[in-house]
């Protein structure tokens, strides 16, 4: 088992979570602050009170050594790996019959994983030893690869702890998901992160306390705010900022040190994952809700995170008809023009027509009449089938067709007042009384509604 364990743990050998490293001052200095400050007990864990607070399910399960197979789902730096390690530290303490195996889905492969599972099976059968298998970034395994866990989790060969930043509904095999308890971790609050930063500044063994550094509340708040709920990012930023201050001969960390030492933070965004769909959804719903401020904010979230501008423009093209339609027929023209302009000028100047379209669409009157019109018509086609076209509307292109009555009774609309034929229908007789398009009273569509009301009255 030692061979498999060595391979699986290779990604974790540089962390502080071994007793030898904790006793080695030289190694301590070269270990990143975020690893050094990782909580060693539930009492040190900051945040996630809904999971590990007093009387909460996960906290009780860890304390009472009865953890189930689980998926820890949460954003970076929220404590997924820390909770898994606390399970390792707490579970089976003193009995010598619990083995914790960390494994990275990024660095390891399925053959190695199968070796670990085989060893776990033998350990359970011959040594009565249970194995807790921690799979970091479990979403990196495809659905077929995740099938390798199923029999071992189901039979209790291993207790699986998977960590993922992706929504398990999309990223984890449904069969595996049904055998695990999902615990959702929330981003740490700014107050939580400030607590973590203060602890790092005062801890003389693992933190920066030996350097006697101080920081004012404004700087700590700025560090916390820029971390976006990620404790690891906050601690890394503090470490760089403290190093900059020390190099400048100061023991007090300021906002100026923070600005000089840290580059612009990267946005929490995954162009293929849940956050992509979350921000896209917020963008569309903000335009639909006629909020130009929120609309331009979410559009720029996507742009700054590296999303394809053509994807954003496609969404606006669809929106112009789906959510505005004839309430403002110019909306589609604006969206099309923005798309064409962007394709001509590219970035960054292409942001002007993109923003132009975004703000116009958000501010325009709204109507879903076009969407309701075509979806209602499509549903009728599906349910009623291909109803015969009325004979008067058929095109009589041959003598036979004319003799059969094709086109007979058709009246030319332009020969009538207002270009409307009184008492006339065009739908198949079976559905002649149906109405698919009902304009709203919004914007220009109000004019269309009034005109159609006059036309429909005249036809009746």
Secondary structure, DSSP 8 states (H G I E B T S, - for coil): -HHHHHHHGGGGTTSS-SHHHHT-HHHHHHS-HHHHT--SSGGG--S-HHHHSTT-HHHHHHHTT----EEEE--TTSSHHHHHHHHHHHTTTTTS-EEEEEEETTT--HHHHHHHHHHHHHHHHHH--EEEEEEETGGGS-HHHHHHHHHHHHHTSEEEEEEESS-HHHHS-HHHHTTSEEEE-----HHHHHHHHHHHHH-SSSSSGGGT-EE-HHHHHHHHHHHTT-HHHHHHHHHHHHHHHHHTT-SEE-HHHHHHH---------TTSHHHHHHHHHHHHHHHTT-HHHHHHHHHHHHHTT--HHHHHHHHHHHIIIIIGGGGTHHHHHHHHHHHHHHHH-TTTHHHHHHHHHHHHHHS----HHHHHHHHHHHHHHHH-S----GGGS---SHHHHHTTTTTT---GGGSGGG--TT---S-GGGTT-------SSTTHHHHHHHHHHHHHHH-
